Amino acid sequence: MAAFDQLDPLSGRKVLVENNLTFHDVTEAVAGPIEVPSARWWGFFLVSTMMLGILVLALGWLFWEGTGIWGLNNPVGWGWAIVNFVFWVGIGHAGTLISAVLFLFRQKWRTSINRASEAMTIFAVICALMFPLIHVGRPWFIYWPLPLPNQMGVWPNFRSPLLWDVFAVSTYFTVSLLFWYVGLIPDLATMRDRAKTTTRRIAYGIFALGWRGSTRHWQHYERAYLILAGLATPLVLSVHTIVSFDFAVSQLPGWHTTIFPPYFVAGAIFSGFGMVLTLLVPLRSWFKLESLITIKHLENMAKIILVTGTMVGYAYGMEFFIAWYSGNPYEQYAFANRAFGDYWWAYWIMVSCNVISPQLFWFKAVRRSPILLFIISIFVNIGMWFERFVITVTSLHHDFLPSSWAYYSPTIWDVATLVGSFGLFFTLFCLFVRFLPTIALAEVKAVMPVADPHYHGADKGDGHHG
Amino acid sequence: MDKYSKKKVFGLLAEYDTAHAIFHACEKVRDAGYQKWDSYTPFPVHNLDKAMGLKPSLLGWIVFAAGMTGASCGMLLQWWTATIEYPVIIAAKPYFSYQAFVPVTFELGVLFASFGAVLGMLGLNKLPQWYHSCFKSERFARVTDDRFFICVEAADPKYDVERTRQLLQGTGAIHIEEVED
């Protein structure tokens, strides 16, 4: 590792591709690892599919027996299914933040991490969508929230946040998939043109749609990409806002607060960047992508985690302040119970992981150490899962009637479903890193100094402008 | 190839090795007054469309129309189901409680606009088009890796094998070849 980051000769900013790689080197670095199968990949893939097998088992038993196999009880009617749903959909949000919001803000460093993050978004949203599907108990009726004409003449209640959620999350999934695919088209063409076998050429060729890098095409393509980024930005904010409405619109102390939308969005970005680091720190080392995903990239992500983690910490504090300031005894009890009641341990795990552990990122040495980044990213993932657990369960288990208060514990099937959802996620991610370019080739090439039409190299500077 | 068979020429394909070279080459071809020609690059070279003299993309209008269609459909659907087809009083609100209909209206607007952006982009680019004459050139495979190309098509009224070749040679091309249709 260089003691100082390399600087761009034209802009004077830190270079985004280190070690003076050429365009061809970049293609090789990204496309090379996915053209040869590796033993390590098989190892991860097999473990992931085994975890996926646990999911199949858990779902099979669930569909046979019903939601009674979960730990749900009378006051706690919303358990791990909603916790896992919010956890996964939140993880997805960092991918959209990187691909859309950072694009609009002209943060060029996003180019080497956006492809893998968008893939993470799509797979996380698939995992998230699974939970509403299975928690209804009779998943074959899941199409009922859709506005389909039917013989009963019944239509959905469009005033319900749960219905808004159906539209928000499914739109979010569709738009993320479109955005991801549009970004992939030029890189699929690269894979097609490099293919050594006919099968690969045809397989990549079909999805590359005959892309040939025409400037007349790039013109519409770049406009489409900009517009999609502009559409995805308000979309991603709306999605987690609406997810938070699932809670905030209800009348339950602990849920019924106006801070929820911004607090949920900040938490989503925080947890998503945690997962991006969990995935990319090993990936960059195993695929030898250190010149493309540089330490500077990791450092930037650590800074975003620090900012959003602190915002989440502020929200935790503000919730307590408002509970006290409101003068409402039910609200005050809900929060005292959250921090010091039966689930005190979950609350303090959440605070330690989400508020305290990211504060280590004030130190530059921590921000630039891949191992520490990886460890803290795991804490962030754990902390954000517990945040959703704390919000859901502590608000429900002591409801309005003390005689119905109960303690909620998950069963082995709750655990199996969560572990299995990770299996689904990692299986999809393994397939992604095996067959698709993990870094957006065309986008990375476009931000290299040599890509600038005014870059003349060291010797031929004529200062001519077009 | 049999010299009596009439091979149809698609155009002249010139190859460049830097973004700088193709940028200035495009300016020269543009200034020479060619119309039916194109440049091919592994990534979008900044302002190359201006160097080629292309008009700005009209995609924005397509997306706007698609987005407005989606949003209108969303609001109409909710208005119609809530007031005419299935009027039910919920939480003592009016049948047409439009404030609660904003999220679904917004989501459907974004959904339609995104499809408009992607399908509009593919339509304007006439993609998918799995066959193109340039793919016949073996060197053209590097267009998705590290090389830059200009192809002046034989269909251009100003096209002349010798003069066009001279023009391209004067732009610093590292290789020029004729591609068949």
Interface residues (C-beta under 8 A of the other chain):
Chain A: T22 F23 H24 T27 P147 G153 V154 W155 P156 N157 F158 R159 L163 W164 F167 A168 T171 T174 V175 L178 F179 Y181 V182 P186 A189 T190 R192 D193 R194 G205 I206 L209 G210 W211 R212 G213 S214 T215 R216 H217 W218 Q219 H220 Y221 E222 R223 A224 I227 L228 L231 A232 P234 L235 S238 I242 L441 A442 E443 K445 A446 V450 A451 D452 P453 H454 Y455 H456 G457 H464 G466
Chain B: T18 A19 H20 I22 F23 H24 C26 E27 D38 S39 Y40 T41 P42 F43 P44 V45 H46 N47 L48 D49 K50 A51 M52 L54 P56 S57 L59 G60 V63 G67 L77 Q78 T81 A82 E85 Y86 V88 I90 A91 K93 S97 A100 F101 P103 V104 F106 E107 L108 V110 L111 A113 S114 F115 A117 V118 G120 M121 L122 L124 N125 L127 P128 Q129 W130 Y131 H132 C134 F135 F140 A141 R142 V143 T144 D145 D146
